[in-house]
């Protein structure tokens, strides 16, 4: 009887161990890398051609100094790999630490209603130091809208629209779903990129995918 019980116990332990190992392997991915399944939406802001094979997904905050610092790298990636890579920009405003992050995201979406999302995107990063601590930020945004030759009345109306705010909230929620906790955070064809410090780091990852 004892022999039978021992055999049964060993069998159970083997099965449980195999199940744990299988679950661990499925959750970690190869090499312990974080990988996500990204479904594009009709509201996603995209730079580059959707015919490109590689998607660079960025979660970013216009008031984040690190995000500004990475902008030249992202642009160089898109220039060097214009046929292979396209960018998807999603908002991840760090509202608790960046007072103007939310409104700057709304401004980019409002400009996007007039087909100038990327122009506002670039301008906000270029002039980040000018507006980051601005107390009356809406006035500054009006001047940016004028600089971009937007319909200012329409821009101001869209700036506070529920549609724009909902888009930002959806971007933020998707970031939380993918365990984004800092900006900028990048994913390349669903793989989370870690410790990207130079263009060569991006190049290495892209070339690995192209091979």
QUITA-V609932 format. One record per backbone hydrogen bond with DSSP energy under -0.5 kcal/mol. NH is the residue of the N-H (numbers start at 1). CO is the residue of the C=O. Records with the same first field share a line. If there is no record, write none. Layout:
BEGIN
NH=CO, CO
END
This chain:
BEGIN
5=1
6=2
7=3
8=4
9=5
10=6
11=7
12=8
13=9
14=10
15=11
16=12
17=13
18=14
19=15
20=16
21=17
22=18
23=19
24=20
25=21
26=22
27=23
28=24
29=25
32=29
33=30
35=33
36=190
38=36
39=37
40=38
44=41
45=89
46=44
47=87
52=49
54=84
56=54, 86
57=55, 187
58=56, 88
59=185
60=58, 90
64=61
65=63
68=64
69=65
70=66
71=67, 68
72=68
74=70
75=71
76=72
77=73
78=74
79=75
80=76
81=77
82=79
84=81
85=81
86=54
87=47
88=56
89=45, 87
90=58, 88
92=60
95=93
97=94
98=94
99=97
101=98
104=100
105=101
106=102
107=103
108=104
109=105
110=106
111=107
112=108
113=109, 110
114=111
115=112
116=111
120=116
121=117
122=118
123=119
124=120
125=121
126=122
127=123
128=125
130=127
131=127
132=128
134=131
137=134, 135
139=136
140=136
141=137
142=138
143=139
144=140
145=141
146=142
147=143
148=144
149=146
150=145
152=150
155=151
156=152
157=153
158=154
159=155
160=156, 157
161=158
165=161
166=162
167=163
168=164
169=165
170=166
171=167
172=168
173=169
174=170
175=171
176=172
177=173
178=174
179=176
180=175
184=59
185=59
187=57
188=191
189=55, 187
191=188
192=34, 190
193=186
197=195
201=198
202=198
203=199
204=200
205=201
206=202
207=203
208=204
209=205
210=206
211=207
END
